[in-house]
């Protein structure tokens, strides 16, 4: 199982604007991501500081994701939830912007969440399995064991009712096994 990676697709620009390949299976395989993606998702958050997460799907419908910001900017986070991992509960974060085109690869076994840094932020992501509500779980975004640093600047996060009541990390038993690859610094591929 790979670890999260920051992907920076090449943009080719001229006086008209730019062009990029936002998804290229061969390029991803060269970066160590041999994953098939079956579903694209798109969300829009009207308010700045909307927080979605920490979400994931468990087996048999676990999902890897490639996340990118289509409009505005977000703070995107992946949390190691692999049982037995020396980095269990640790997180990595990156700012993803529409202007920069950055993407975050979130493998299965990692929770995912993001905070919008602009109004009317739009986020798109590829998923490696179909949405399965019976496998959908989450961990509280503000769990002190994870201690995620969200760049709220003193503001209050805008949350869904579901996200307000997600369980703590300590009360959840992960079905994901550690594969021997510890979480380190965010790798750019």
Backbone bond lengths (Angstrom), bond angles and torsions (degrees), N, CA, C in turn:
res aa  C-N    CA-C-N  psi(-1)  N-CA   C-N-CA  omega(-1)  CA-C   N-CA-C  phi
1 X - - - 1.452 - - 1.526 108.37 -
2 X 1.308 118.38 125.09 1.459 120.91 179.50 1.528 112.42 -72.25
3 X 1.322 115.51 170.70 1.458 121.38 176.47 1.530 109.11 -103.52
4 X 1.340 118.79 165.21 1.470 120.02 178.26 1.522 111.51 -56.96
5 X 1.319 115.30 145.06 1.469 121.78 179.16 1.511 109.65 -139.43
6 X 1.327 115.13 141.38 1.454 121.49 173.57 1.518 107.45 -88.94
7 X 1.315 116.99 122.69 1.459 122.83 -178.33 1.527 108.61 -105.45
8 X 1.315 116.32 132.45 1.464 121.76 179.26 1.529 107.67 -121.41
9 X 1.342 117.93 90.05 1.456 119.59 178.46 1.536 111.03 -63.18
10 X 1.311 115.85 145.79 1.465 121.53 178.94 1.523 108.79 -74.88
11 X 1.332 114.54 134.17 1.466 120.04 174.88 1.520 108.77 -109.24
12 X 1.319 115.14 134.93 1.462 122.14 177.31 1.526 106.84 -108.78
13 X 1.327 116.88 113.10 1.448 120.28 -174.86 1.508 113.76 -115.75
14 X 1.308 114.67 156.68 1.458 122.74 171.27 1.524 107.48 -152.21
15 X 1.320 117.44 -164.22 1.465 121.13 -175.28 1.531 113.10 -62.83
16 X 1.333 117.74 -19.12 1.468 121.14 -179.43 1.510 112.67 -84.07
17 X 1.345 117.22 -21.96 1.461 121.50 -173.73 1.512 109.06 140.29
18 X 1.333 117.56 -131.34 1.464 120.67 -179.07 1.515 110.90 -148.31
19 X 1.343 114.78 166.39 1.456 124.48 176.10 1.521 107.16 -134.84
20 X 1.336 117.15 141.49 1.454 121.40 175.16 1.518 110.09 -145.94
21 X 1.320 116.05 153.74 1.463 121.15 168.72 1.518 106.42 -90.55
22 X 1.317 117.71 105.72 1.463 120.31 -177.75 1.529 111.78 -76.69
23 X 1.322 116.73 -18.39 1.467 121.09 176.32 1.512 108.35 -145.57
24 X 1.331 116.39 126.74 1.451 122.14 177.09 1.528 106.62 -144.66
25 X 1.312 116.83 105.44 1.461 122.10 -174.40 1.532 111.96 -57.90
26 X 1.321 118.12 -38.93 1.465 121.19 179.47 1.529 110.80 -65.55
27 X 1.333 117.60 -43.15 1.467 121.10 178.65 1.526 110.61 -62.37
28 X 1.334 116.53 -40.57 1.466 119.95 178.20 1.523 111.43 -65.23
29 X 1.325 117.32 -41.67 1.468 120.44 178.55 1.525 110.38 -61.53
30 X 1.333 117.09 -38.85 1.465 120.73 176.65 1.528 111.44 -63.83
31 X 1.343 117.06 -26.60 1.466 121.99 178.42 1.530 111.85 -89.93
32 X 1.345 117.38 6.08 1.455 121.32 177.69 1.513 114.40 88.75
33 X 1.329 116.90 15.43 1.468 121.23 179.85 1.519 107.62 -112.19
34 X 1.330 115.98 93.95 1.462 122.01 179.89 1.530 106.96 -101.92
35 X 1.288 116.51 81.50 1.458 122.48 -170.78 1.520 109.10 -135.35
36 X 1.306 117.32 137.49 1.457 121.02 171.17 1.518 107.98 -94.77
37 X 1.312 116.68 138.23 1.462 121.88 179.10 1.519 108.86 -114.27
38 X 1.341 116.68 135.35 1.456 121.20 -170.89 1.528 113.53 -119.62
39 X 1.322 117.47 -8.58 1.467 119.39 -174.32 1.521 109.23 -148.16
40 X 1.336 116.25 138.64 1.464 122.20 172.56 1.517 108.64 -110.13
41 X 1.339 116.00 136.17 1.464 122.42 178.56 1.521 108.82 -121.83
42 X 1.335 116.05 152.07 1.456 121.75 -176.90 1.525 107.20 -144.25
43 X 1.338 116.43 125.18 1.467 119.58 177.38 1.518 109.47 -124.65
44 X 1.339 115.82 153.82 1.453 122.78 174.32 1.519 106.87 -128.30
45 X 1.308 116.34 130.96 1.460 122.33 177.25 1.522 107.74 -118.43
46 X 1.326 117.06 115.86 1.461 121.42 -175.15 1.523 112.39 -68.92
47 X 1.328 116.93 -41.67 1.465 120.37 -173.96 1.522 112.13 -91.41
48 X 1.330 115.34 139.62 1.463 120.84 169.83 1.525 107.75 -62.36
49 X 1.308 117.44 144.47 1.461 125.71 -179.08 1.527 113.57 72.07
50 X 1.337 116.55 25.66 1.459 120.03 169.23 1.527 106.91 -74.33
51 X 1.328 115.72 130.18 1.461 120.87 -178.45 1.524 108.82 -116.77
52 X 1.328 115.40 127.45 1.467 121.93 178.35 1.525 107.54 -121.43
53 X 1.324 116.30 117.68 1.463 118.50 177.98 1.509 111.77 136.52
54 X 1.248 112.79 179.05 1.465 135.06 3.32 1.534 107.94 -86.93
55 X 1.325 116.94 123.11 1.461 122.50 -174.24 1.526 111.35 -119.47
56 X 1.333 115.16 155.04 1.456 122.24 171.72 1.521 108.98 -168.31
57 X 1.329 115.13 167.33 1.458 121.57 172.10 1.521 107.98 -115.78
58 X 1.340 114.82 142.87 1.463 121.62 -179.72 1.529 110.03 -95.39
59 X 1.348 117.05 164.33 1.462 120.53 175.55 1.533 109.89 -59.01
60 X 1.301 118.70 147.68 1.455 127.27 11.45 1.528 113.95 -88.89
61 X 1.327 118.23 10.42 1.468 120.88 -178.16 1.520 111.92 -121.48
62 X 1.332 116.57 37.26 1.467 120.86 177.65 1.528 109.24 -60.44
63 X 1.331 115.49 146.15 1.458 120.17 -177.44 1.523 111.58 -122.27
64 X 1.304 116.40 132.65 1.457 122.46 160.91 1.527 105.41 -89.87
65 X 1.331 116.77 154.33 1.465 120.29 -178.21 1.522 110.12 -136.91
66 X 1.315 115.90 150.25 1.461 123.07 164.50 1.521 104.95 -119.47
67 X 1.341 115.06 115.92 1.457 121.89 -172.50 1.525 109.70 -108.50
68 X 1.323 116.56 139.20 1.465 120.75 173.33 1.517 110.20 -146.33
69 X 1.299 115.52 153.01 1.455 121.77 178.48 1.523 108.13 -93.99
70 X 1.322 116.81 124.28 1.457 122.11 -176.58 1.525 112.41 -93.71
71 X 1.342 116.19 -30.97 1.460 122.13 178.33 1.529 106.97 -141.64
72 X 1.330 117.42 127.98 1.459 121.03 177.19 1.512 112.73 86.77
73 X 1.349 115.19 -140.16 1.465 121.07 -176.87 1.522 109.61 -152.99
74 X 1.348 115.38 148.80 1.465 121.84 177.70 1.519 109.77 -137.73
75 X 1.336 116.08 159.88 1.461 123.78 166.88 1.516 104.60 -103.39
76 X 1.339 117.66 114.84 1.460 123.49 -172.89 1.523 109.37 -108.06
77 X 1.338 116.71 137.68 1.462 121.69 -172.43 1.524 110.77 -132.48
78 X 1.344 115.70 138.07 1.469 123.26 171.24 1.525 107.52 -120.43
79 X 1.345 116.69 132.71 1.466 122.61 -177.91 1.521 109.07 -116.99
80 X 1.339 116.53 129.27 1.464 122.11 178.82 1.527 109.30 -71.20
81 X 1.329 116.96 115.85 1.464 122.73 -179.94 1.534 111.16 -122.36
82 X 1.336 116.26 29.36 1.471 121.23 179.66 1.527 108.71 -88.61
83 X 1.321 115.76 118.45 1.467 122.43 -179.80 1.524 110.56 -54.80
84 X 1.315 116.90 130.39 1.457 122.02 178.58 1.511 114.43 86.64
85 X 1.318 117.66 -4.05 1.455 120.60 179.59 1.527 110.36 -70.99
86 X 1.337 117.99 136.32 1.465 119.22 175.62 1.527 112.33 -65.42
87 X 1.326 116.77 -15.33 1.466 120.64 178.15 1.536 111.66 -108.65
88 X 1.338 116.70 22.36 1.470 121.42 179.71 1.534 109.45 -55.60
89 X 1.325 116.10 128.24 1.459 121.61 179.52 1.516 114.43 85.65
90 X 1.347 117.53 -9.41 1.463 119.70 176.05 1.515 109.54 -79.03
91 X 1.317 115.38 156.92 1.459 120.67 -175.60 1.521 110.73 -132.46
92 X 1.324 113.97 159.60 1.457 123.44 171.22 1.518 107.31 -127.55
93 X 1.318 116.82 142.37 1.457 120.25 178.99 1.509 111.66 -134.21
94 X 1.327 115.24 154.13 1.463 121.33 178.01 1.523 108.79 -150.90
95 X 1.318 115.45 144.70 1.453 119.67 173.05 1.524 107.90 -81.93
96 X 1.330 115.68 127.30 1.457 122.40 176.69 1.516 107.25 -113.61
97 X 1.322 116.18 130.50 1.464 119.96 -178.40 1.515 110.81 -128.27
98 X 1.318 115.64 151.28 1.459 119.73 173.73 1.522 109.55 -65.20
99 X 1.326 117.05 -37.55 1.462 121.16 -178.70 1.518 112.08 -65.40
100 X 1.325 118.23 -36.72 1.463 121.40 -177.22 1.509 114.50 -91.66
101 X 1.335 117.97 -24.07 1.465 122.01 177.88 1.518 115.43 75.69
102 X 1.342 118.81 12.00 1.460 121.04 -179.25 1.533 110.38 -62.67
103 X 1.345 114.46 152.52 1.460 121.30 177.55 1.519 108.41 -134.16
104 X 1.340 117.09 148.92 1.456 120.68 175.64 1.523 108.73 -117.39
105 X 1.334 115.05 124.13 1.459 120.66 173.81 1.522 107.51 -88.03
106 X 1.336 116.44 123.83 1.465 123.65 179.73 1.527 107.16 -116.91
107 X 1.348 118.39 106.46 1.463 120.25 -177.93 1.530 112.26 -72.39
108 X 1.331 116.44 167.13 1.463 119.72 171.08 1.528 107.62 -60.70
109 X 1.308 115.65 150.24 1.460 120.47 -177.13 1.514 113.10 90.47
110 X 1.319 116.77 -0.48 1.458 122.09 177.99 1.519 109.44 -121.74
111 X 1.325 116.47 135.96 1.454 120.97 172.94 1.516 109.16 -78.85
112 X 1.322 116.00 159.97 1.464 120.94 -177.23 1.519 110.52 -137.14
113 X 1.316 115.58 141.40 1.454 121.27 173.56 1.515 109.98 -156.88
114 X 1.332 115.46 161.34 1.462 118.35 176.05 1.515 110.65 -149.50
115 X 1.328 114.12 155.37 1.461 124.66 177.60 1.520 107.26 -119.96
116 X 1.342 116.81 128.44 1.457 119.09 178.00 1.535 109.26 -77.23
117 X 1.308 115.40 136.49 1.466 121.83 -179.77 1.520 111.80 -104.17
118 X 1.326 115.99 -3.67 1.461 122.26 178.45 1.524 108.81 -138.12
119 X 1.307 116.06 161.74 1.470 119.74 171.96 1.526 108.85 -72.23
120 X 1.312 115.73 155.58 1.468 123.36 175.92 1.529 112.44 52.73
121 X 1.319 115.80 41.17 1.470 120.43 178.47 1.524 109.83 -76.87
122 X 1.309 115.10 136.13 1.460 120.68 176.77 1.519 109.22 -117.72
123 X 1.338 115.30 134.82 1.452 122.66 -177.28 1.521 108.57 -125.14
124 X 1.314 115.77 135.17 1.452 121.27 175.30 1.516 108.68 -122.09
125 X 1.320 115.57 143.54 1.463 117.16 174.87 1.512 111.33 -150.51
126 X 1.321 112.51 146.06 1.454 121.82 174.72 1.518 107.51 -88.90
127 X 1.322 117.66 144.77 1.466 122.83 177.63 1.520 108.87 -126.43
128 X 1.339 115.22 142.97 1.466 120.48 -176.19 1.530 113.46 -86.47
129 X 1.340 117.60 -5.89 1.462 121.12 174.24 1.522 107.22 -143.41
130 X 1.307 115.84 162.02 1.459 120.83 -178.65 1.528 111.03 -74.29
131 X 1.311 115.66 154.83 1.459 120.78 176.65 1.526 109.06 -60.44
132 X 1.323 115.73 129.62 1.465 122.47 179.95 1.526 107.34 -134.70
133 X 1.337 118.19 97.23 1.468 120.54 -174.84 1.521 113.84 -56.49
134 X 1.333 117.73 -29.06 1.466 120.56 -179.96 1.532 111.95 -70.78
135 X 1.324 117.64 -14.30 1.471 122.15 -179.66 1.529 112.14 -108.82
136 X 1.312 116.52 0.35 1.469 121.10 -176.99 1.525 110.41 -78.44
137 X 1.334 116.09 127.77 1.460 122.41 177.64 1.524 108.62 -137.57
138 X 1.324 115.04 172.81 1.459 119.88 177.89 1.509 110.93 -158.18
139 X 1.319 114.27 162.51 1.460 123.46 177.01 1.530 106.81 -125.20
140 X 1.312 116.82 143.45 1.467 121.52 -178.65 1.528 110.85 -55.45
141 X 1.298 115.81 128.71 1.466 122.96 -176.81 1.526 112.78 -62.11
142 X 1.331 116.46 -26.24 1.462 121.33 -176.35 1.524 112.46 -108.94
143 X 1.335 116.75 23.14 1.462 121.23 -178.96 1.530 109.78 -60.39
144 X 1.332 117.86 126.69 1.470 119.97 -177.60 1.524 113.62 -67.02
145 X 1.329 118.83 -23.03 1.463 120.07 177.49 1.530 111.90 -69.24
146 X 1.326 116.93 -29.19 1.464 120.34 176.61 1.524 110.22 -87.20
147 X 1.316 117.01 -35.03 1.469 123.08 178.25 1.529 112.74 50.63
148 X 1.319 115.70 47.39 1.467 120.04 177.97 1.524 108.64 -67.68
149 X 1.313 115.67 134.37 1.461 121.03 176.71 1.526 107.30 -92.74
150 X 1.328 114.89 105.00 1.461 121.29 178.31 1.530 107.92 -95.66
151 X 1.329 119.33 127.22 1.468 121.56 -178.06 1.537 112.36 -77.51
152 X 1.333 115.31 69.24 1.464 121.44 -177.90 1.527 112.53 -85.37
153 X 1.324 117.66 -16.93 1.460 120.05 179.04 1.520 113.14 56.50
154 X 1.326 117.57 34.65 1.460 121.40 179.65 1.519 114.63 87.00
155 X 1.331 117.88 -6.99 1.471 121.49 179.12 1.526 109.70 -78.37
156 X 1.315 115.99 166.51 1.460 122.79 176.21 1.523 108.82 -97.11
157 X 1.307 116.66 133.21 1.460 120.88 179.01 1.524 110.57 -67.69
158 X 1.329 115.71 140.58 1.461 122.80 173.87 1.524 106.30 -90.31
159 X 1.344 116.77 117.80 1.460 122.25 -173.42 1.525 111.77 -123.00
160 X 1.319 116.16 153.14 1.461 120.61 169.57 1.523 107.88 -75.25
161 X 1.303 116.15 162.50 1.471 120.21 177.30 1.528 110.06 -61.33
162 X 1.309 116.89 -40.51 1.475 120.75 178.22 1.532 111.05 -60.21
163 X 1.329 116.86 -47.26 1.463 119.98 -177.14 1.529 112.65 -67.09
164 X 1.321 117.57 -23.27 1.472 120.64 176.95 1.528 111.83 -67.55
165 X 1.331 117.28 -21.23 1.465 121.26 -171.40 1.530 113.69 -121.62
166 X 1.323 117.70 22.04 1.464 119.87 178.21 1.531 109.62 -70.57
167 X 1.337 117.70 150.04 1.465 121.36 -177.30 1.532 112.61 -73.60
168 X 1.312 114.96 167.17 1.463 121.26 176.73 1.526 110.20 -76.96
169 X 1.311 115.44 161.68 1.457 121.14 176.12 1.527 110.49 -61.61
170 X 1.326 117.21 -40.94 1.470 121.78 -177.16 1.527 112.55 -65.10
171 X 1.338 117.70 -25.23 1.461 120.00 -177.82 1.526 113.03 -91.28
172 X 1.325 117.18 1.50 1.463 121.83 -175.32 1.526 109.55 -111.90
173 X 1.332 117.23 138.32 1.462 122.32 175.76 1.521 108.24 -106.75
174 X 1.304 115.66 117.62 1.455 120.62 -177.27 1.523 111.64 -75.79
175 X 1.346 117.25 136.22 1.461 120.76 174.33 1.529 112.67 -89.61
176 X 1.331 117.35 1.46 1.463 121.44 -176.28 1.522 110.55 -93.61
177 X 1.316 117.25 133.73 1.465 122.32 -179.93 1.526 110.36 -93.52
178 X 1.299 115.34 144.81 1.462 122.11 174.76 1.525 108.60 -70.00
179 X 1.327 116.45 135.31 1.462 122.04 -175.52 1.523 113.99 -104.15
180 X 1.325 117.47 5.73 1.461 120.24 178.90 1.505 114.92 94.48
181 X 1.330 118.11 -3.83 1.460 121.05 179.40 1.528 109.40 -107.87
182 X 1.349 117.43 101.61 1.466 119.35 -176.70 1.517 112.14 -72.30
183 X 1.300 113.96 154.17 1.454 121.06 175.88 1.516 108.32 -71.92
184 X 1.321 117.32 131.69 1.463 122.25 178.71 1.521 107.05 -126.75
185 X 1.286 117.77 -149.98 1.454 121.28 174.99 1.533 108.93 -66.55
186 X 1.317 115.52 157.15 1.460 119.91 177.73 1.513 109.24 -65.87
187 X 1.317 116.32 123.48 1.451 123.51 -178.17 1.522 108.48 -91.21
188 X 1.334 116.85 134.35 1.456 120.85 175.09 1.522 108.14 -96.83
189 X 1.320 115.35 128.10 1.478 120.14 -178.58 1.506 110.39 -118.67
